Amino acid sequence: MRRIMIFCLLFFCFSFQNVSAHPHVFFDTQVFIQVEKKRMEGVELRFLLDEMNTLLNQKIFRPSKEGEVKDKNIVFLKYLYSHIRVFWNGKRIPKQDILFELAVLEDEQLRIDFFVSIDKAIRPKDKLTISFYDTNYYYTYDYNKSSFHMEGLEQGKWRARFYTEKGISFYFKSVHPDIYEVIFE
């Protein structure tokens, strides 16, 4: 009888605990929005893989003497394309317009650069929305408002906001993506 009571007590104690987890791969993220002559050229993305995962994968990356890494040696690269979410006026930029540019080892971290081609004329009220997330919560992207840089357009011609989108949830509805939104004037 004592065993049954202990079992029941343990069962109830552990049954009502919140399940907690964390991602396994981390990227520091920088974003450079490229504007030229009132045209949205695209968005340059720079992902820095965390040091631990860089060291664990260093043999697989097989960097050149200069530190360059070929895309075929980055086994997880194919997953990153689906984590990149760039929208122009509410329409998602397709994966084929996300171009791998460069991968290089620098300061014990793997740096991966992408370019998201948009190539559209900018009109008043056009909206650019950018976020990065993995719905399986294996990969995570660290960024905030200071991670975004506008190049080629003076301040006052656009306004930006950075927010957490509570309407989108994943990983047992406990994680919500951060969104960077630019509205052109």
ChimeraX attribute file (.defattr): number of C-alpha atoms within 10 A of each C-alpha:
attribute: neighborCount
match mode: 1-to-1
recipient: residues
	/A:1	6
	/A:2	7
	/A:3	8
	/A:4	9
	/A:5	10
	/A:6	10
	/A:7	12
	/A:8	11
	/A:9	12
	/A:10	11
	/A:11	11
	/A:12	10
	/A:13	10
	/A:14	10
	/A:15	10
	/A:16	8
	/A:17	8
	/A:18	7
	/A:19	8
	/A:20	6
	/A:21	9
	/A:22	10
	/A:23	12
	/A:24	11
	/A:25	16
	/A:26	18
	/A:27	21
	/A:28	16
	/A:29	20
	/A:30	20
	/A:31	21
	/A:32	16
	/A:33	20
	/A:34	21
	/A:35	20
	/A:36	14
	/A:37	10
	/A:38	12
	/A:39	16
	/A:40	21
	/A:41	19
	/A:42	20
	/A:43	25
	/A:44	19
	/A:45	21
	/A:46	21
	/A:47	21
	/A:48	23
	/A:49	21
	/A:50	17
	/A:51	16
	/A:52	13
	/A:53	15
	/A:54	19
	/A:55	15
	/A:56	10
	/A:57	15
	/A:58	18
	/A:59	10
	/A:60	14
	/A:61	23
	/A:62	14
	/A:63	17
	/A:64	11
	/A:65	7
	/A:66	9
	/A:67	14
	/A:68	17
	/A:69	22
	/A:70	14
	/A:71	17
	/A:72	11
	/A:73	16
	/A:74	17
	/A:75	11
	/A:76	10
	/A:77	13
	/A:78	11
	/A:79	11
	/A:80	13
	/A:81	18
	/A:82	15
	/A:83	17
	/A:84	21
	/A:85	18
	/A:86	26
	/A:87	17
	/A:88	16
	/A:89	12
	/A:90	11
	/A:91	11
	/A:92	14
	/A:93	16
	/A:94	16
	/A:95	14
	/A:96	9
	/A:97	13
	/A:98	22
	/A:99	15
	/A:100	15
	/A:101	13
	/A:102	15
	/A:103	23
	/A:104	21
	/A:105	20
	/A:106	12
	/A:107	8
	/A:108	15
	/A:109	19
	/A:110	27
	/A:111	22
	/A:112	22
	/A:113	18
	/A:114	19
	/A:115	21
	/A:116	23
	/A:117	19
	/A:118	20
	/A:119	14
	/A:120	14
	/A:121	13
	/A:122	17
	/A:123	13
	/A:124	10
	/A:125	12
	/A:126	16
	/A:127	20
	/A:128	22
	/A:129	20
	/A:130	19
	/A:131	19
	/A:132	22
	/A:133	22
	/A:134	18
	/A:135	17
	/A:136	11
	/A:137	15
	/A:138	14
	/A:139	18
	/A:140	21
	/A:141	22
	/A:142	15
	/A:143	18
	/A:144	15
	/A:145	16
	/A:146	9
	/A:147	14
	/A:148	19
	/A:149	14
	/A:150	15
	/A:151	12
	/A:152	14
	/A:153	17
	/A:154	9
	/A:155	8
	/A:156	8
	/A:157	10
	/A:158	16
	/A:159	12
	/A:160	14
	/A:161	11
	/A:162	17
	/A:163	12
	/A:164	13
	/A:165	14
	/A:166	12
	/A:167	8
	/A:168	12
	/A:169	13
	/A:170	14
	/A:171	14
	/A:172	9
	/A:173	10
	/A:174	10
	/A:175	16
	/A:176	16
	/A:177	20
	/A:178	21
	/A:179	21
	/A:180	22
	/A:181	19
	/A:182	20
	/A:183	17
	/A:184	17
	/A:185	13
